[in-house]
């Protein structure tokens, strides 16, 4: 998103003029509604409602609603933090509503249950209860700030999960940091010396708490570009018995590789970086087979219903997004290269030290990122069609938005790619529109739509018919691309002289019918034998390119800086660094 902003500002011809309503570069973060995506600024009226409803007595949530929300939690996000068996949470809920004072759960147990209910509410029409329950938990824990035990670690992790689902990554990062520090302080990263006298249940609770925290913190910090507090070199605790957490542990080991070897190194040679990325991709392929053995589901398996489908979606999105982030720097590099060449051609001058053609290995690296983006969109679209638990997980908006912006970035630098990429961008928007309205989903949709309009007015997505908050999908006999094309035709009739690709030029597009999608093979080179060859290949270094290219692509610390809140000029300067 940051590079798209830079390119649109640097190349005003790539977007319409005053008709877009954006006439200057000073809009910064607010141009694409970035502020709400990252900081989750609440509406004033919502704050007022929250302050009033937080005064409601503790037992304000109807029992039937609480039971329904707990069932949703146990079928969805519980799969990523199964600290105790489901029966434990069900018994605690019964005790919470029990009229007997002797059975009432303690403060920490109550906080655990209420946080679970708050998180589950976010994907339902009862989402307003989320912040009410969350604030109730925060207020009850003020005297436990310095308490370090298994429950306080688990609660910090659950609260991080809640804030993440709310689209508040900065707060989620802080909670994860707190949970990680407490886990290290409690020695949770090592098996207890006296484990022989502990019950198997206690030992497993320690292990699953640590490893679920490690998994969450590893992929979250990878996605947000933040340093992690946990490192495998410090870990001396056996893996949990939970098969799904074991799968995610294996995947997070490769995520750590990408963090360290792609984003954590100063690569002087892009070709060397490409070989590292291919090695990481080979690791990912090995994890896919491991997941198939443990979970019984592969990436090419049709989306499932219920909690199994949630596990499948979590694994697939983390897998594809790891692939996307590993190879996305190559796409950004190619975009910089294409933009510079266009500028050089326009100025009738250019450098002679650059290759005349883009090397096949660089195009191949970009194809990995683009294919991962399309697979992410496809899987979430199909999963959302058959599984309501998957459709209403708010963090999926992050995967859909990241994939859409990856495709948009490519078509900005190669307008001919619009025919191939736009149907997938529209598929991501349709999936987002099928979810409950409100942030972070609404902000993501607005950001994608604003970007499309700034690239080309005719690219804006036209939603189909809706009932309530959910898109009415047609049956599997009608390919999704036909609905996209109908929207294109209507749009083209309204915009005389539009440059939008016509129906005949669109090609096959994505088939989003319920039948399994043929996944393209990613393990072999797609453009020749460049990847594994020892031949001399054209390379790129920073000195060759003549600019100080940042392979990490973003200074997130500046982006999240607290100074942004009070200094509008700092917003622009830090964003443009």
N, C-alpha and C positions, 0 to 999 in steps of 0.2 A: 504493500500500500504506500509505503514511503517513497519507493522508487517510481511508482506510477505518478505520485504527486509531483516529484521532481521532473519527470519527463513531460508531463502536461504543461507545467509552468515553463520549462525550458523550450518547449515547442508549441507555441500558441496555435499553430495551424492544425494541430492534432485535435483541437476541440472547437466548437462553435464560439462565436463572439458573445456580445452582450445578451443574446437570447437565452443563454444558460443561467444568467443571473450571477455569474462569477466573473468579476472583471479585474481582479488583482491577485497577486500571489500572497498577500498578507493574510489571507483567510487561514492559512496554516492547518492546524489540527481540525478546525471546524469545517473545512471545505468538504470533507467526506464524513462528517460526524464522528471523527476519531475519538473525540473527547468522551462521548457517551459510551462508545464501545469499550474503552479502556478504564474509565473511571466510574461508569454507571451512575451519572448524576441523576438523582431522583427528581420527579416532578414535585413542585411545591405543594400541590394538593395532596399528593400521596404522603408527603411528610406530615401534613396536618392530620390526615386520617390515622397515620401510624402513632402519633403522639397521643391521640385520644384512645385508641384501642389498646395501647400498652398498659392502660390503667385498669383493664378488665381483670377480675380475679383469676387465679391460676387455673381453676377448672372451668374454663370457658369454652373449650373445644368439645363439641358433641362426641359422644363415645363412638357412634357409628362412623362418623367422619374420620376420627382418629384411627379406627381399625382399618378403614379403607386406605388411608394414607400409609399406614405401616405395611399393609400388603403390597402397595405399589413400591415402597422403598425396598422391601425384601426381594422383589422381583426385578429391581433395576440396579441402582447404585450400590446396594449392599454387596453385589457381586465383586466389587473392587475393594471392599473393606469388610470381609466376613469375619469380624473379630470373635463373634460367638455364634452358636447355632441359632437359626431362626426362632426356635422355641423360647430361647432366652428373651428375645425382644418381645415376643407375644406375652410371655408371663409378666414381664415388667410393665407392659401396657395394662394388663389386667389389674396389677397391683396399684398402678397409678390411679385407676378409676375405682379402686376398691373402697368401700365405706369403712373398712376396718383400719384404724390408725396404726396398728402394729404391722400391717403389711405394706404400708406406704413406702415407696423406694426413697433412698437417700438422695441428696442434692445432685451428686454426680450421675447416678443412674437416671434420674429424672431428666437431667440435661442431655444425656445420650439419646433418650427416647424422643424428647421434644425436637432435638436437632434433626433426627431422622425424619420426623413428621414434617418439619419445615422444609427439608430438602425435597421430599416427595410431593409436597403441595405445589411446587413451582411449575410442574407440567400439567396442572389441572386448572379447572375454573375456580378453585379455592386458593389460588396462588397468593392472595392478599394475606392469608394466614402466615405465609412464610416469614416475612420480616417481623411479624408480631411474635411468633414463637422464637425466632432468632434473638430478638431483643430481650425476651424473657430469659433466655438461657444466659446471655451476656450479663444481665443484671444479677443472676443467681450465682455467677462464678467470680464475682469481684474479690471474694476472700480466698480464692483458690489460685491466684496468679503465680504464687511461688511453690505450689504443691506439685511434686513430681512423682507420679505413679502411673500405672497402666491406663487407668481411666482418663486422667487429664490429657495424656498423649492421644488417646483415641478420640476424645472430644475435640481437641485442636484439629485433628485430621478431618473429623466430620464437619467442623465449622469451615475449614478450608474448602471442602467439597461443596458446601452450601454456597459460599461466596463465589466459587468458580462457576457454579450453575447460574448464579445471578448475574454473571458477566462483570465481576469485580476482581480482576486478576491481581491487582496490587494487594488487596486485603487477603486474598487466598495465599499469595506468596508469603505474607507475614505470618499467617497461621501455620503454614507448612514449616516455616523457619522455627516457630515456637515449638511445634511438635518434634522437629528434628533435634533441637537443642535439648529438649526434655528427654528424648529417647537416648541420646548420648550420655546425658547426665545420669540417667537411671541404669546405664550399662545394658540397654536393650539390644545393642548391636553385638552382644556376646552372650553365649549360653551361660546361664547362671551356674556358678561352681557347685552349688548344692542341688542341681537339677534332679539328682537321684532321689531326693526326699520330696520332691514336688510331684503333684499329680500330673498325669499326661495332659489333662485339660489345661492346666496352668502353663505348662511348658509350651503347648501349642498356641495358647492365647498370646504369649510373649512373642513367639516367632511370627505369627500371622499379623500381629500389630506392627512389628518392625518392618516386615517385608511389604505389607500393603502401603506403609508410609514411604518406604524406599521407592516403590513403583510409582506412586503418585508424584512424589517430589521430583523424581528423575525425568519423567515425561513432561511434567508441567514446566520445570525450569528450562527444558529443551525447547518447548513451544514458545516460551516468553523471552528466551535469550538471557536468562538469569543464571548466575552461578548456583550450583547445588551445595547443600550443607552436608550431604551424605556421600561417602565414597566407598566403593567395594573393598578397597585396600584396607579399610579400617574394620571391616565386618568379619566377625568370627562366630556367627550363629548359623545353625543349620536351616535349610529351607523349610518352609511350611509344608504341610501335607496337602493343602488345598491345590488341586491340579490347575485351576485357572490362574491363581496367583503365581504358581511356578512357571506357567507359560509367559506371563507378563515379566517375571524376573529375567528370563532368558532374553526377551525382547529388549528390556531396558539395558542389558549389557551392551547390545549393539547401539542403542540410543546414546549411551555414554561414549562409545567409540566415535560416533558422528559428532558429538559435542566436542570431544577432545581433538580429534584428528581433522575435522573439516572446519569447525568454527573456532577452535581454540589454538590454532597454529597460524603463523604468518607465512602463508604459501607464496614463495617467489615464483613458482612455476605452476601454471594452470594444468599442464599435462600431468604433473606429479599428483596434483589434487584429484584429477580424474581417475587415476589408478587407485588412489586410496578409496574413492567413492565406489568404485567397482568392487573392491574388496569388502566394503561394508554391505553392499548389495548381496554378495555371496553369503555373508553371515545371515542376512535376513531370510534368504531362501532356505537356509538350514533350519531356521526357527519355524518356518511354515510347516515343514514336515513334522517337527516336534509338536506343534500345536495340533496337527491332524491326529497324531497318536494320542495325545492327552485329552483333547476336546472332542475328537471324533468329527470335526468339521474343518474343511479347508477353505481357502479364500475363494474358491470357485463353487462352493456349495451354496445352494439357494438359501436366502434368508429364512431364518426360523422364527417361530413365535415364542412368547414367554421369556423367561430368564435365560434360556439357552440362546435365543436370538440377541439378547442384550450382550451376553458374553461374546458372541460372534461379531457384533457390531463394534464393540470396544476393541477387540483384537484387530479387526480389519482396518478400522480408522487409524489406530496407532501405528500399525504396520505400514500402511500406505503413506501416512503423513511423515513417518521417519524417512521413507524413500524420497518423498517430495522435498523435504528440507535438506536431505543429503545432496541432492542434485540441483536444487533451485539456484544456488550461486552461479552455476554455469549458465542458466537461463538469463539471469540478470547481467552477467558478463557479456553474453551475446547481444543482449539488448543495448548495452553501452556501446558495443562495437558497431552495431548496425546504425545507431543514432549518429555516432561520430563519422561514419562513412557517408551518411546522407548529408551531413553538414559539410564535409569536405568536398563532396561532389557539387553541392550547391555553391560553394565558394570557389570552385574550379581549382582547388588545391588539396593536396593530400600527402601523407607521409609514405615514403617508399619502403619503410622497414616492416610493413604489415603484409601478411599473406593476401593474395588477391581473392582467394575463396576461403570461406569458413571451413575449417577442417571437418572431416566426417566424424571424428571422435567427439568434437564439441557439439555437433548437431545431435549425435547419439545421446550424449549426456543430457541435453535439453529434452529429448524425447522421453527419457526416464521420468523427469519431473512432470511433464505434461500428461503422460500416461497415468502416473500416480494420482494426479488431480482428477482425471476423468473417472478412474476407478473408485476414488473416494465418493464422488458425487453419485455415481451409479449405485454403489452399495447402500448409501444412506437413503437414496430415493426408493430403492426396492425394499429395504428393511422398513422404512417408514410406512410403506404401503401395507405391510402385513403385520406390523408389530407396533402397537400404540406406545409401549414402553420405550422403544427406540425413538419413535417420532417425537416424543415430548422431552427427551433429554436435551437440555438447553445448550450444553457444551458442543453438541453437534453443529450448532451454528458456526462455531469457530472453524471446524473442518470444512464446512461448505463454503464459508467466506474465504478462507485461505486458498482453497482449490479454485474458486471463481476468480480471485484476484491474480492467481498464477496464470490462468488462461488469458485474462484480460491484458496482463502485462505483455504476453507474447504477441497478441494481436495488435497492440499499439505499435510495435516495431515491425510487424509483418501483417499489413492489412488484409493480405490474401488469406490469412489464417482465420479470418472472421467466420467464414462459412463452416469451418471445422470446429471452432471453439464456442461460438455463441449459443448453439443448441444446448451445450453442456452448462454454460452459465445460466441459461434459462431454466434448465432442469434443477440447478441448485436453488434458484429463486423460488421455483414452484415448491420444492421440498420445504424451504424455509417458511413459505407462506402457509403451508399446511400445519405448521406448529402454532402453539398459542401465541397470540400477539404480545407485544411488550418486549422490553430489553432483556438480554442483548440481541434478540432476534430482529426486532424492528430496526435497531441501529445498523445491523449488518445488511439487511435488505436495503435500507436507505443509502448506505455507503456504496453498495454495488450499483444501485440505480443511478446515483449521482455520478459515479465514475463512468458508467456506460454513456450517460448523456454528455459528459465532458469529452469523451472520445469521439462520439458521433451521435447526434440527436436521434437518428433512426435506430440506434442500438438499444434504446430503452425497452425494458420488458413490459409487455401488456398482460396483466394477470387474467386468468380464465375465470369462469363463473365460480362463486363461492357460496357456501351455506355456513353461516356462523363464522368460525375461524378456520375452517378446514376446506381445502381444495377438493372439489368433487372429481375424483379420478375416473376416467373411463375404464372399461374392462380391458383385459389383456389383448383383445383382438385389434385394438386401435393403437398403433405405435405412437409414442409420445411426440415424435418428430413431426407427425402430421398436425398436431395441435399447435406446435411451435410455428409451423409454416403458415397455418391459417392466420395466426396472429401477425406474422410478417406481412402477409398479403393485405390484411386490413390496415396495417400500419403504413404500408407503402402507398395505399390509396389516399391516405390522409396527408402524407408528406410528399408532395409533388417533387419529382426530381431526386428522390432519396437515393443514396449510394448503397443502401442495404442490399445484400446478396439476394438474388431472386430464388424462387423455389427450385428452379431447374439447376441452379449452380450449387445447391447446398450439399448434394451427395447423400449418402445413406443416413448419416447422423446416428445418434444413440438410440438403440432399441430398448425401451424401458418396459417391455411387457414382462409378465411374471416369469417367463421361461428363463433358465440360467443363461447368463451372458458369457460368450466365449472370451476368456481373458487372454490377451496377447502375451506371448512369452517375453519376459524381460531379461532372462539370464544370458542371452547371446547378443553379440553386436547386431544392430539393425542396419548398419550402413557399411558393411565390409568387415575386415578383420583388424580394424584399428586398435580395439581394446586390448587384445592379447598379443599383439605383434611387437617384435623387437626392432622393427624398422625405424628409421629416423622420421619423426612426425613433427609437423609444424607446431610450435609451442608458443605460449604467450607469457610474458613476464610483465611486471609493473613498469619496468624501464622501457620495454618494447612499446607498451601502450601509451606511454606519455602522460598518464594520470595516476593519481594515488588512489587506486581502486581498493575498497574495503570489502574483502571477501565475506565478512560476517554480515554485510549488507545493512546493518542498522546499529545505531548507538542507543540502545534501549534505556540505559541509565539516564541519558539526557532526556529521552522521551517521557520517562516517568518522573522526572525531577519535580520536587515539591515547589520549586520556584515558578513553575508554569502557572500555578493557580493564581498568582498575584501579579504577574508581569506579562502582559500580552505580547510585548516585543520579544521576550525570551522564548515564547512559544514558537515564533517563526524562526529565530536564529538557531535554536537547538534542533528544531525539526529539519532545518536545511543543512545541518552539519554533515 
